[in-house]
């Protein structure tokens, strides 16, 4: 087994050893259900699609993802196992990737456990399942990008709370820059080209593009780039700390 | 050692900064300039533009500005409309992405009393009433060849494309309101708008008519309303059938109305026009009521001189048409007033949505087309062409000799004597799809002779000319000295759609209807329908009970002059009972309604519970079990 996979398995197991994973899953599923049925008006709008479900995901990830990623490196730093980890025959990249993949799989599991809503919509009508599949792919990619950000930011601090807050702030900024209201707000104050350029970096814009049912190579490249960039930044920060 | 660490730290810092710059630039470059490569996962390929649309976008030779007006706030409580708006916006964004910067899109929320609202109205958008707080709902598209003022400041997609079209005439066209019922033709409607914006001139339409469609300036009669409409949208050119030898290729659609005894030269010109890819619409009629020639009967031929036909070309195209037959349809008979009495005329038909082809862009959104003394088409046994009906009679129709209808003009109800429906839908208007071959093989040596048509050639056939006359679809009212047309049937829209779709281009014609993206909860709908049926049934039962009580009450009414007080007391009691029962019945009906809605609500609640409670509960139980087993195992190990 490659070292990355070994780290991934160890991390994944560690989620389920403590009640943390179960609490996360329950909170996520309850929240997603409540938001879809009440805030999204899923049943009363009488349209066979999962738009009210997917539209809530960016906001739900603001709570779930930083909570998953905050412990990645901050906990290691606090408990002093970071130094131990660095003595193992592992590169920083392998550890980072292993931890990230474990977290990404865990969020993927949370996402998979929302399958009753998919069954529900198919029971109620005949939705376009292609759009639903695209929605899940987009949602998982967005979760991956958020996790990579969280992984990087948790290398900066030994406090899990600080890591949580930092990740939530960066993620909310990446969501907000894609909102039409925010773009409109800055249109007058900043050069238009700059506003448009920043809007292209918005997570929301790329997620929504996929969630409507079209997999565009550009959107996928954006998510892959974002994940790779933040993970690399995390590795660089760890390296910097090691050389402190 | 310290120096080495410092050097490494500088390198790492540098790498971090380089990473940020590289990420931002790569993300921007790939998002903005990488060619789109898409995989449409939707079942019906909703976001895959059809080749026709792509061709229209690719051939756009000047920058176009689109503004989608949608009242966000007013549609807060209308999820279906909001979802459709999303679909429209996405379709437009797809077109914008395809256009490589040639098409610019702006989405505007025209809030009440704003400049945006004024510009939406000024550009011809039709608001719909019924928004939240009684606000009007705007949901239309304005396309223009020049940017609007607001575009300059708030266009999200930045750069103004370099306008090489300053010398061209600027055009602004609009889709007044995106009708949910026309969703299947959404792509067609937008592509048509783009196509028309790109066209520098009005399309040219040719007209050969044996009826006074253009009015008579000498007699002071105006063109028919149909023609007035066409003249506004198209460049209509009248052709003289007696001198016709060749039809100009620049004529995009040729309307041949009521052809009678056309010369061979004229028929050859028509034949070659069709084979050359020209769009021909033929209106023939077994009995054209507006034919100005005096009605005489040709006893030898057995036909009247108000009929028209195109025998040689029809035979060549494989079309069977008999001008001696008229379609009667008692199920679709129009009510007319004759000598002060109202009666149904079985030869004058009001064709509704059932009889109009819902899958064809021309007839899909029409509600009613009125026709009169119409013929019908069929295919000859050996025909190689295909007939796609646009309008048909109902199955309750029969075909009778034309002469019988002419004879019954004073008393149309006699046409219903001995009525024998054939249980057949007679084709009144249709698309005739090729391949066509020349009906004049003997003229093959003529220069430029075409022997056969391209694969996508098409002729449109209509077996009635009366549908063009004002009396069947429009009323003219005088409004402040100006004639104001008010349509009571869609005949005008039918001809407009026909010419519009044919004059577009063959690429536009290739864009056919798509399936709808709006899918409702069929299970809830079924419950609702069942509930409605039950409610209606219950209502009828209760109403008949009330009617019985009422009857009993009227039986108890005192006979005039009868002063028997005992009857009055009985009557009073019955009235009281009746009122009590009436109250009880309305309560019962309310209860029934409530109970039926409760079924739908109960389903909703069950689904909420399953989705919000069941799985989280299961995970909690699994977690607790796992924790308990783990603790027990640990304890055992420690022991």
Interface residues (C-beta under 8 A of the other chain):
Chain A: X16 X17 X19 X21 X22 X25 X26 X29 X30 X33 X34 X36 X37 X41 X43 X44 X45 X46 X47 X48 X49 X51 X113 X116 X117 X120 X123 X124 X125 X126 X127 X128 X129 X130 X131 X133 X134 X183 X184 X187 X192 X193 X196 X197 X199 X200 X201 X206 X212 X213 X214 X215 X216 X217 X218 X221 X222 X225 X226 X229 X232 X233 X236 X237 X239 X240 X243 X244
Chain B: X5 X8 X9 X12 X13 X15 X16 X19 X20 X22 X23 X24 X26 X27 X28 X30 X31 X32 X34 X36 X37 X38 X39 X40 X41 X42 X43 X44 X46 X47 X79 X80 X83 X86 X90 X153 X154 X156 X157 X158 X517 X518 X519 X520 X521 X522 X523 X524 X525 X604 X607 X608 X610 X611 X612 X613 X614 X615 X616 X619 X620 X622 X623 X626 X627 X630
